[in-house]
Amino acid sequence: MKIQNYINGTYQNPNSQDWLENFNPASGEVYGFIPNSNEVDVEHAFLAAKSAFPSWSQTSLEERSRILINISELLEAHLERFAEAESIDNGKPLTVAKTIDIPRAASNFRFFGHAITQFASESHETKGFSAINYTLRQPIGVVGCISPWNLPLYLFTWKIAPAIAAGNCVIAKPSEVTPMTAYMLGTLCTEAGLPPGVLNIIHGSGEKTGQAIVKHPNIKAISFTGGTKTGATIAKIAAPMFKKLSFELGGKNPNIIFADCDYDTMLETTVKSSFSNQGQICLCGSRIFVEQSIYTKFKSDFIQSVKQLKVGHPMETDTDIGALVSQTHLEKVLNYMSIARSEGHNILCGGHQVLVKNHENGYYLEPTVIEVNTNNCQLNQEEIFGPVVTIMPFETEEEVLNMANASNYGLSATIWTNNLKRTMHFTEHLQAGIIWVNTWMLRDLRTPFGGTKSSGLGREGGFEALRFFTEPKNVCIKY
Ligand code: NAP
């Protein structure tokens, strides 16, 4: 099967007729081809977006809202089909795609369909000067959205929905590794009544298609989610052009467990925060720090729970851990097992590739727990982004706070405790954009989402996203 670019409301082959292979991670087989679009394709998309902008930016908020909610409802109506496609393309268990990815993609459109009708700007009465200031929030124009492979449609729509809601026209690129549901989305957008050119979906590699979007002088903002290194490459190109930039990047999130926590809830949630989506979620708690007094118990209970996780074909209903997204990614994660062995860390469980019966060429890996004796090692400092966590004990609050913050990343952190003073101390001093206390991945779409340090720049979510996708213009009137 060949998928196509969605430009100006129609599906089109790439200008160069250059195609990339698309692999099914569960079997390791090529099951389709995707355009490797170049700057000519991006220019076609740009011209379509540019000509759609004057009308779309003047479309009433009610009408934009109605169309976004239509898209959301269509996604819900086609949930099964989209979930299956997501699972095949990404390797994630079908149950995860059905209960998390596609419902969340639908929520993104519904949420921003509602949010735009409530988005308001400020006014300031300047006392003593008989003047009033008000701030217009105007759409930017044509914007670029670039998303990764781990939560394909979920993160793709998390950018597109606010961009469109705010009145922009969009050129969006999903990951070349997981293009399928973004491809399918085009048809639903047309059916929902989205005018041609408002959303253009271009496929291809980061180096070719992604770069063409970033380098385009008239694409005025880039919203990017992906790796920190890629973020730096994009910043180097886009910053001298003064593009607006929003970056959601990598993480190496601490999961801090105190002895006074609600143990059973903590244990169950820690298994999820370690291995959901094969550990390929930027918010996974990949560095687990456990208070010394419960360390031995936790270690034994955790390993027992992890060993019960079933690695299997994504379509099997009892599969907990599906396939990693690609051969390259599997090799990258396996390399950390070699590092663990060569540095003398203790692999407590897992550590090996899994051969799933009848799918021996798929990219499966055992969920892996590694005991490390320092936070200052490669395993604790580099993002592995697979079903791999490290654990180590701590003695004091001071010690664990220092270790949690001793990282280039600062995306999220989780703390398990029932001590209020400690909670307030940690939430104040942890260097992270998102902190969960006694829970994980509990999301309210109105909240600011994003990281500090090398984990990102700016925030997505709620009005933060609508602010990013608009240009404030202040007007001062003297009367
Ligand atoms: P990636 O390699 O950085 O790619 C992300 C996207 O950027 C893909 O669409 C990619 O295209 C494109 N791209 C690659 N090089 C580019 C370039 N030079 N110019 C423009 N675009 C380029 O990241 P990934 O491996 O897909 O995703 C995993 C990373 O994303 C992890 O680090 C994870 O932590 C991070 N992530 C962060 C968040 C968050 O909210 N903070 C959420 C999810 C994931 P190709 O696929 O074709 O290379």
Residues whose N, C-alpha, C, O or C-beta is under 5 A from the ligand:
A	BS01	NAP	I146 S147 P148 W149 K173 P174 S175 E176 V177 G204 S205 G206 E207 G210 Q211 T225 G226 G227 T228 T230 T233 E248 L249 G250 G251 C282 S455
